[in-house]
Amino acid sequence: MDLNRELLDILKQEGCDIVGFANLRELPEEPRKKLDTGVIIGVPYIPAGMQMKRADSPVRFMNGGGETFEPLERYNRVTVEFLKERKYKANIKYSSTQVTMKMLATIAGIGWIGRCAILTTKDTGPALRLTAVLTNAPFTCGEPITVSQCPVDCTACANACPVQAIKGGLWKRGVHRDEFLDVEACKKHRSKVSGYCCVCMSACPFTKRGLGYE
């Protein structure tokens, strides 16, 4: 069994369905610390949370109660244990203004950056929480997504934004988020609602279809 399949099967047994492998060689050396592959893991928010069209609790969006983001933390831990048992490095403590979690997810081919400047997939829309483990394990990597796959005529998230922070433009690699999102307007509004809003996530047709609500 190849390394990808082995890890995917283990994570599947834990309940994890969203996993991608990113080739990090195209990134600057400093943030990746000579580690060549990123294992990117996602967990969708729960439908009930999205239907409320607001977010006063991330726990409610993730698993309806219990520890905050428990599934994501567990999948992360399982991945680290898998790698270390096989004598590979597993780095979960990294930070860089050059590399964001959603950038790693686009490199892994999990999704693209939506009009709302959030990582978006066809299965869950932007209603997805991400984590990543950087490693030197020789995984086979996914095909990067470099342009938006949002429908050209869809402006559902922009129409739903309570402060009109979403400008309506489409992302492609190299385009700064300021081109399609008023970041300050978004931050100001989120500060008024306990740091969370998520109206744009809940309005996305990909989210509605993937999580099964209207």
Backbone torsions as a table, in degrees:
resi	resn	phi	psi	omega
1	MET	NA	134.9	-179.8
2	ASP	-76.9	165.6	-173.1
3	LEU	-62.5	-42.3	178.6
4	ASN	-57.5	-52.1	-175.9
5	ARG	-61.7	-38.8	-178.9
6	GLU	-61.9	-47.6	179.5
7	LEU	-68.7	-41.8	179.6
8	LEU	-59.8	-40.3	179.7
9	ASP	-65.8	-39.6	179.1
10	ILE	-65.8	-45.0	179.4
11	LEU	-66.9	-35.5	177.3
12	LYS	-60.3	-41.1	178.0
13	GLN	-63.3	-27.7	178.2
14	GLU	-83.0	-8.8	-179.8
15	GLY	101.6	9.5	-177.3
16	CYS	-94.9	123.3	-178.5
17	ASP	-110.3	-13.3	-174.7
18	ILE	-113.3	103.6	-178.6
19	VAL	-141.2	136.5	175.9
20	GLY	-138.6	160.1	-178.5
21	PHE	-122.8	120.7	-173.7
22	ALA	-106.7	132.0	173.4
23	ASN	-80.8	111.3	-173.8
24	LEU	-90.7	0.7	-175.2
25	ARG	-64.9	-21.5	179.2
26	GLU	-80.8	-7.3	179.4
27	LEU	-89.2	160.4	174.3
28	PRO	-58.6	150.2	-175.0
29	GLU	-67.3	-35.0	-173.6
30	GLU	-59.7	-52.2	-177.3
31	PRO	-69.2	-26.5	-178.6
32	ARG	-93.4	-11.4	174.8
33	LYS	52.3	46.0	177.1
34	LYS	65.8	14.8	174.5
35	LEU	-92.4	132.7	-166.8
36	ASP	-96.9	-14.4	-173.8
37	THR	-133.5	142.7	173.0
38	GLY	-116.9	130.4	172.2
39	VAL	-94.8	112.1	-175.9
40	ILE	-104.1	127.7	-174.9
41	ILE	-123.9	137.3	179.9
42	GLY	-126.7	149.0	174.0
43	VAL	-132.2	124.1	-179.8
44	PRO	-69.7	151.5	168.4
45	TYR	-70.4	157.4	-177.1
46	ILE	-79.4	148.0	-178.6
47	PRO	-56.1	-40.9	-177.9
48	ALA	-60.1	-39.4	178.9
49	GLY	-65.8	-42.4	179.5
50	MET	-65.7	-36.7	-179.2
51	GLN	-65.9	-24.7	178.1
52	MET	-72.2	-17.1	176.7
53	LYS	58.1	28.0	171.0
54	ARG	-159.2	164.4	-176.7
55	ALA	-137.9	93.9	174.1
56	ASP	-94.6	-2.6	179.0
57	SER	-152.9	116.4	177.3
58	PRO	-65.5	-26.5	177.5
59	VAL	-61.0	-42.6	-178.5
60	ARG	-60.2	-37.2	-179.8
61	PHE	-73.5	-31.8	-173.6
62	MET	-82.7	-56.5	-171.8
63	ASN	-147.2	15.7	173.8
64	GLY	74.8	7.1	179.9
65	GLY	149.4	-178.8	180.0
66	GLY	79.0	-155.9	-176.7
67	GLU	-69.6	141.4	-179.5
68	THR	-59.7	124.7	177.0
69	PHE	55.4	34.7	-176.4
70	GLU	-53.6	-46.7	-179.3
71	PRO	-59.6	-41.2	-178.1
72	LEU	-64.6	-42.7	178.4
73	GLU	-63.8	-38.4	179.7
74	ARG	-68.3	-44.8	179.0
75	TYR	-62.5	-38.2	177.5
76	ASN	-61.8	-46.8	-178.9
77	ARG	-63.3	-42.4	179.2
78	VAL	-61.7	-40.7	179.9
79	THR	-65.4	-44.4	178.7
80	VAL	-61.5	-44.5	179.7
81	GLU	-62.9	-42.1	178.4
82	PHE	-57.7	-45.7	-177.3
83	LEU	-70.3	-44.0	-177.3
84	LYS	-68.8	-33.6	176.3
85	GLU	-61.9	-27.7	-179.7
86	ARG	-99.7	13.9	173.7
87	LYS	68.5	26.5	173.9
88	TYR	-99.4	158.0	176.0
89	LYS	-76.2	152.6	178.7
90	ALA	-146.1	102.5	-175.0
91	ASN	-107.3	114.3	176.7
92	ILE	-109.0	-8.3	-178.8
93	LYS	-105.5	89.1	178.0
94	TYR	-144.0	152.5	176.7
95	SER	-154.0	143.4	-179.4
96	SER	-165.2	139.6	174.4
97	THR	-71.1	-14.8	-178.6
98	GLN	-84.5	-22.9	-174.6
99	VAL	-130.3	124.4	175.9
100	THR	-114.9	162.4	179.9
101	MET	-59.8	-40.9	-178.0
102	LYS	-69.8	-30.0	175.1
103	MET	-64.2	-44.2	177.7
104	LEU	-59.9	-37.9	-179.9
105	ALA	-66.9	-35.9	176.9
106	THR	-69.1	-37.0	178.0
107	ILE	-65.3	-34.5	179.1
108	ALA	-76.7	-11.9	-179.1
109	GLY	83.1	16.2	179.7
110	ILE	-73.2	-38.3	-178.2
111	GLY	-170.8	-165.1	-178.6
112	TRP	-131.2	174.6	176.9
113	ILE	-89.5	118.4	-177.8
114	GLY	-76.7	177.5	178.6
115	ARG	-58.2	-27.2	-178.6
116	CYS	-85.4	6.1	178.2
117	ALA	68.3	23.5	177.7
118	ILE	-115.2	145.6	176.5
119	LEU	-56.8	129.0	-173.9
120	THR	-127.2	138.5	177.1
121	THR	-127.4	162.0	178.9
122	LYS	-70.5	-23.9	-176.5
123	ASP	-88.3	-28.0	-175.8
124	THR	-132.4	0.8	-172.0
125	GLY	61.8	-144.5	177.9
126	PRO	-89.2	6.9	-176.9
127	ALA	-84.3	67.6	-171.6
128	LEU	-147.1	133.6	174.8
129	ARG	-103.3	138.8	-172.6
130	LEU	-120.8	152.2	167.5
131	THR	-142.5	166.9	-178.4
132	ALA	-148.8	146.6	173.3
133	VAL	-123.8	122.5	177.8
134	LEU	-92.5	138.3	-172.4
135	THR	-150.9	167.2	172.6
136	ASN	-102.3	9.0	179.2
137	ALA	-67.0	140.8	-174.9
138	PRO	-83.4	61.5	177.0
139	PHE	-71.1	152.3	168.5
140	THR	-81.0	126.3	-171.2
141	CYS	-96.1	157.3	179.8
142	GLY	-78.0	171.7	177.5
143	GLU	-86.4	122.1	-178.1
144	PRO	-61.5	148.2	171.5
145	ILE	-103.2	124.5	-172.3
146	THR	-117.3	-5.6	178.0
147	VAL	-136.0	154.8	-179.5
148	SER	-62.7	143.7	172.7
149	GLN	-112.3	14.5	172.1
150	CYS	-66.9	138.0	175.7
151	PRO	-57.4	137.6	-176.2
152	VAL	-58.2	-34.7	-174.9
153	ASP	-95.9	7.2	-178.9
154	CYS	-94.2	123.7	177.1
155	THR	-128.9	29.3	-175.1
156	ALA	-57.9	-44.1	-178.0
157	CYS	-68.0	-40.2	179.2
158	ALA	-64.8	-40.3	-180.0
159	ASN	-66.3	-32.5	-176.4
160	ALA	-83.6	-21.5	-175.5
161	CYS	-58.7	122.2	-175.6
162	PRO	-68.2	-16.5	-179.3
163	VAL	-122.6	13.6	177.8
164	GLN	52.5	41.7	180.0
165	ALA	-78.4	-21.6	-178.4
166	ILE	-87.0	117.9	-172.9
167	LYS	-82.7	-18.4	175.3
168	GLY	101.4	-2.5	-179.6
169	GLY	-76.5	168.0	179.8
170	LEU	-109.3	140.7	-178.2
171	TRP	-80.8	148.8	160.7
172	LYS	-148.9	157.5	-175.3
173	ARG	-58.0	132.7	-179.0
174	GLY	101.3	-16.3	178.1
175	VAL	-87.2	125.9	-179.4
176	HIS	-73.1	147.7	-177.6
177	ARG	-61.1	-24.9	178.9
178	ASP	-61.1	-19.0	179.1
179	GLU	-68.9	-28.3	-176.7
180	PHE	-128.6	3.3	178.2
181	LEU	-142.4	133.2	171.9
182	ASP	-85.0	92.9	-172.2
183	VAL	-62.1	-41.3	-177.8
184	GLU	-65.8	-39.9	178.0
185	ALA	-64.0	-40.3	178.8
186	CYS	-64.6	-47.5	-179.7
187	LYS	-61.5	-43.0	-178.9
188	LYS	-61.1	-42.4	179.9
189	HIS	-68.5	-42.9	-178.4
190	ARG	-63.6	-31.1	178.3
191	SER	-65.8	-21.5	179.8
192	LYS	-86.6	-14.0	-177.7
193	VAL	-122.6	47.5	175.9
194	SER	60.5	27.2	176.3
195	GLY	88.1	-5.2	-178.1
196	TYR	-128.9	145.1	174.5
197	CYS	-132.8	-71.5	172.3
198	CYS	68.7	13.3	175.7
199	VAL	-61.2	-39.2	179.9
200	CYS	-63.0	-38.9	178.4
201	MET	-61.3	-48.3	-174.3
202	SER	-69.2	-24.2	-178.1
203	ALA	-84.7	-15.1	-175.4
204	CYS	-65.2	129.3	177.5
205	PRO	-58.8	-32.4	177.5
206	PHE	-65.5	-39.8	177.7
207	THR	-64.2	-47.9	-178.7
208	LYS	-59.8	-45.2	-179.4
209	ARG	-68.7	-43.4	-176.8
210	GLY	-69.9	-36.4	-178.0
211	LEU	-95.9	-4.2	170.2
212	GLY	77.8	45.3	175.3
213	TYR	-144.9	166.8	176.7
214	GLU	-126.7	NA	NA
